[in-house]
Amino acid sequence: MVGLVVFHEATIVGVLFRMEKHPIHVTFPGRLVFVGFGAVGRGVLPLVLLHIGGLPAERIMIITADESGREQAEAAGVTYINQPITRENFRHVLEPILGRGDFLLNLSVDVSSIALIRFAWERGALYLDTCIEPWLGGYVDKALQPDKRSNYAIREEALALRRAHSDAPTAVLTHGANPGLVSHFVKQALLNIAADMGQSVAEPVTRAQWATLAHQLGVKVIHISEKDTQVPSVPKKLNEFVNTWSVDGFISEGSQPAELGWGSHERNFPRDGRRHESGCGAAIYLMQPGAATRVRTWAPQAGPFHGFLITHGEAISIADYYTVREGEAVAYRPTVHYSYHPCDSAVMSVHEFAGRNWQEQDKKRILLDEIVSGGIDELGVLLAGHKRNAYWFGSQLSVDEARTLAPYNSATTMQICSSVLAGVIWAMENPGRGLVEPDDMDFRRVLEICRPYLGPLVGEYTEWHPLTDRGQLFPEDLDETDPWQFKNIRVV
């Protein structure tokens, strides 16, 4: 035994040891500053203490907007400051505690990612977040046109930073479960498909090589396909939003326009679709919220299901990363989007939220201890349109297993937290890379770190496609020449 951390909570009293099954992946001599300490922050702290050496609790500080995580932080010996971070005060709050060689871990909502990246670079610090965030109100600012409230627009602003600061400290953009972990699932899935097709290919090294492999395999569509079956012992109440991860985060991204990477095989542009006038051109958006847009997808345990097309950074970054160009023309690009069926309590919460004309409920609840045994979060990527039809690869983590792995976690948060941990470690190991997206990182290293926390990692082919058993009850306007057209995938 080389270390001991004791955590206390109402229903979780555990002792975690640094032993062989909890390897020290990296030693870090600086300070680690959390901005935000919701469900993900609370879940990732034990993992940081287990797997990052040379980082005692005294060099970890949490700055967050409420008191909800103080007990857990102080039980681990970590400094906890209740101080909301705003556009006006972030420099004043962070300057005394963040310096050269430190790490700024942004797990907040309503705090500008770009502002914090700029600040971290000024201070000589590393940085990681789990999604691109604007300042409070940016996602729903009625003075902005929908395209300006999109992840596409914020990403383009971040990429401009990368071009101007290529030698800056590493800042990892959008590295949770998704965005984040799923980008590494895509690379593993491509290699699996190639091997199963009998194609002897050298493992790609560059972005162009990965895009060429996806093109050669004939992948038309990449769904981030997620079905959450976790159930609470206390049902959702009227005027309450219930979720297995950040309520504020889900409400924010669900209120944004639905966004998707737009593939080169698509022949039917959506009637409410819009293109962006500048930038990489890899994605489009719809003139309605993601929480009002449903799509068809498939996962091994769930089978076929309808999910929400919630905007996510990976829909844009993956589509951009796997684009093959011939001169200025796009020769190949997959259609990429999130297809999310949250837990049933969250589905009911979304319906109530929509019925209130997108006005938030008065009460919010993040599920943890009250989740009953048996539920899983089935999170993976569905690569489809190739000769084997469709292949799903991902995690089938149960809440029961998640609870044995680390305190303060459900299946959903465990998948996110393990990826946050892996991204932090990768940044510490690669400290001078400037701004990077998950697709730019070493997928094998990330999966190596995450693997013990993901439950069964499953790869499975299916003959299902979006035209399966369609048109039997009612006539539909379908494109029967190609099942994998977005027109067939979207639920209308």
Buried (B, 14 or more C-beta within 10 A) or exposed (E): EEBEBEBEBEEBEBEBEBEEEBEBBBEBEBBBBBBBBBBBBBBBBBBBBBBBBEBEBEBBBBBBBEEBBBBBBBBBEBBBBBBBBBEEEBEEBBEEBBEEBBBBBBBBBBBBBBBBBBBBBEBBBBBBBBBBBBBBEBBBEEEBEBBEBBBBBBBBBBBEBBEEBEEBBBBBBBBBBBBBBBBBBBBBBBBBBBEEBEEEBEEBEEBEEBBBBBBBBBBBBBBBBBBBBBBBEEEBEEEBBBBBBBBBBBBBBBBBBBBBBBBBBBEBEBEEBBEBEEBBBBBBBBEEBBBBBBBBBBBBEBEBBEBBBBBBBBBBBBBBBBBBEEEEEBEBBBBBBBBBBBBBBBBBBBEBBBEEEBEBBEEBBBBBEEBEEEBBBBBBBBBBBBEBBBBBBBBBBBBBBBBEBBBBBBBBBBBBBBBBBBBBBBBBEBBEBBBBBBBBBEBEBBBBBBEEBBBBBBBBBBEBBBBEEBEEEEEEEBBEEBBBBBBBBBEE
